[in-house]
Amino acid sequence: MSEKVKLTIDGKVVEVAKGTTVFNAAKQMGIEIPHFCYHPKLSIAGNCRLCQVEVEGARGPVISCKEVVREGMVVQVNSDGARQVRKDVLEFILVNHPLDCPVCDQSGECKLQDQYFDHSLQNSRMQEAKIHKPKAKPIGPHVHLDDERCVLCTRCIRFCDEVVGSHELMMRERGGYSTIDVLPGRELDNKYSLCTVDLCPVGALTSSDFRFKKRVWFLASTPSVCTGCATGCNVLLDHHDKIFYRMRPRENEDVNQCWACDDGRMTYKQLNAQNRTLFPMLLAEGEYKRISWDAALNEVHHLLENLSGDEIACVLSAQCTNEENIAFSRFARESLGVSDFYWTGLDEDKAFADKLLRDADRNPNTYGVKMMASKRISKSMKEKVVFVLGNLSDAEVAILSSLSAKVIWVTESAVMNRRFADVVFPRATYAEQDGTFINKKGILQRIHKAFEPHGESVPVWTLSARLTNRWGKLAVAASADQVFETEKTHYKPLAAASFYTIPQVGVQL
């Protein structure tokens, strides 16, 4: 059991572990001390000076992010003296800061704006001309730098040095002329470069992809999971008017801490694909034509009605949620008599993997699909009809194209240049439905619906219900929670879990 220390903060006695900083002791009491340079995942720099507090017996204000608690210490966070120090620090930071909030892409998320309104609200006394520095400077494939806005917190430098180990950034010059920059001959091109944008408390570092696309106060944020690999980083999907604009990491200590790789962040663009499948389609004379849902269901019934379960290959997907795979396999099992299932998924990519977050398995739900399916699709498949779920790689399309079987495909991806499926159903994206994935560590994680599906696309359980009804059996369009709770006992790892109580950080199976 760790040794405890008692101290008083703003008149209240608190007991914390020995070695705790004053900053974190106050945070445990619910007191948020303003700061720029401190970050819990980085070393302590103590250079912004905004977190200063008064300590009884000290010769002057102390930096709370560095000061370690002592027995009997008396701290004043919100005394008149501490408040004045914050005002002075903010005035000093704003001496050369450009007053361009209306055109700054960080406006609405800027910590300097927040700190000024919370702790300053005083007019500038600066009479001299401001020092000008480089603006809108690309420093890598994903990041722009505006040095005039930088508050020199060095979070970005410490991240590249301590977390990624890529060492691209430095601070040069002195005093008011100090700037952040890339090392000579280098660029900010590590696989986690956009984390520096997350860390930047002001508008100095901005995402080249997101710049000037949308004001942040118009965006809604939906908790979700990155589908770029088996790590399953927790993320927020930011969207407006049924369009996604960016993906940001969401904190989960057991999965991704508070980071996300650049490639994973860019997967949001797949959700906005202009040429995705939005309507049922039938392949006729080498071309896809749009048909009604009723006509598509009739076509599938015609293809399958006289076949036994052994003549039908049902293919699940490591790219789809557990609920989609469960609903699809239940229909195949109960209505078609299929007993053995195939699965598809992206092949491993060892070049993608690293020691921080990125995994060679590029599928978000390999763990989950392997609970339900026993074998991968191959050219040796002998079934007469292949009913396949989820998006397919080029290699998988080539396999299915080589078969003599009829193919029914449930997908959201573009199909116009992939003319191998006889019937195509439009599938809702993972962001247009609720559900769960299981990451490489066996952590069951929730995703949440951002908005209604585009076009006539539907979740797979809705499709499965419509198919079940077409086979003369009673079924209703269920929901993700109903599918999970009804079927979880068929899959041992899920049996003890509850869809309704999965925490935001997931649950270990």
Protein Blocks (a to p, Z undefined) as FASTA:
>chain_A
ZZdddddeehiacdddehiafklmmmmnopacddfklcfkbcceklnommgccdehiabd
cdfklmccdehiacdfkbmklmmmmmmmmmmmmmmgccfklmpckgopamklmmmmmmno
pacfbfbdcddddehiafbfkbccdfklpgolommmmmmmmmnonopaccedehjlbccd
ddehiacfbfklmmmmmmpmblkbccfklgokbcfklpccdddddfkbmnopacddddee
hiafbdcddddfklnopaccfklmmmmmmmmomkbcfbdcddeehiacdddfklmmmmmm
mmmmmpcfklpccdddfkbcfklmmmmmmmmmmmnopabdcdddddddfklpcfklpcfb
lcfklmmmmmmpcbdcdfkbcbfbdcdedjddfklmmmmmmpmbdcddddfbdfklmcfb
fbdcddddfklcgcddddfkopacddddfbdcehjbdcfklmmmmmmmmnopacddddfk
lmmmmmmmmpmklmmpcfklocfkopaZZ
